[in-house]
Amino acid sequence: MYTAIINGDDKLIYDLFSQFVQLYDLKEDPGEKTNLFASQPAAYARLSRLLDAYMAFRACKRRYHLTER
């Protein structure tokens, strides 16, 4: 199962089972051919914080049965 987040031109894809990470610059690489995970640690850190916050928010919503408006 995968989860992903896009912020600006960057896209982070995270495989929840294998923990495989993919990071792409959608402006420079719209076909997502070059995984930048190893070469762009700052972009990975920024996007992973956003993804962690989003996943925590979704877990909280499920726990308290909140609905989106």
N, C-alpha and C positions, 0 to 999 in steps of 0.2 A: 504494500500500500504506500502510495506516495502522497506527499503534501508539497505545496509550492507557494512561493510568493514572488510578486513582481513589484519592484520599486524603481521608478525612473526607467533607465534602460537595462537594469540588471534583473535577472531571474534566478532564483535559487530553488532547486528541486531536491527534496530529501526523501530517501526511501526509509520508511519507519522500521522495516524489518532488517534490512542489510546494513542500514546506516550509511549507505552510499550517498555522497553529495555531488551535485552538479551545479555549476555556476556559469551563467552565460551573460554576455553583453549583447542584448537583442538588437541594438543599433548597428554594431559592427559585425554581428554574427546571427542574423535572423533565422538561419537554418539550424542553429544550436549544434554546431559541429565541433567547437573547441571548448572543452570544459576548463574554465579558469580557476577552479577551486584552489589548486596548489599555488597559482601565481598571483592571486588577488586576495590575500588574507584580510585586508581592511574591508573590502566589499562583502566577503563572506561573514565577517563579524557583524557588520551592520545589518545584513539581511537575516542572519540567524537570530539576532535579538528581536527583530520585528516578527519573525515567524514564531519564535518562542512565546512572545506576548500574545499573538493571535491565537495560538493553540491553547494557552492558558485561559484566555477569554472564552473560547468555545467550550472548554471543559467546564468552566464556571456556569455558563448558560445551560449546559446539559444537566449539571448537578442541581440547579435550582429551577429547572424547567422554564427558563425564560424564553420568550419568543421574540423574534425580530419584528420591528414595526415599520 
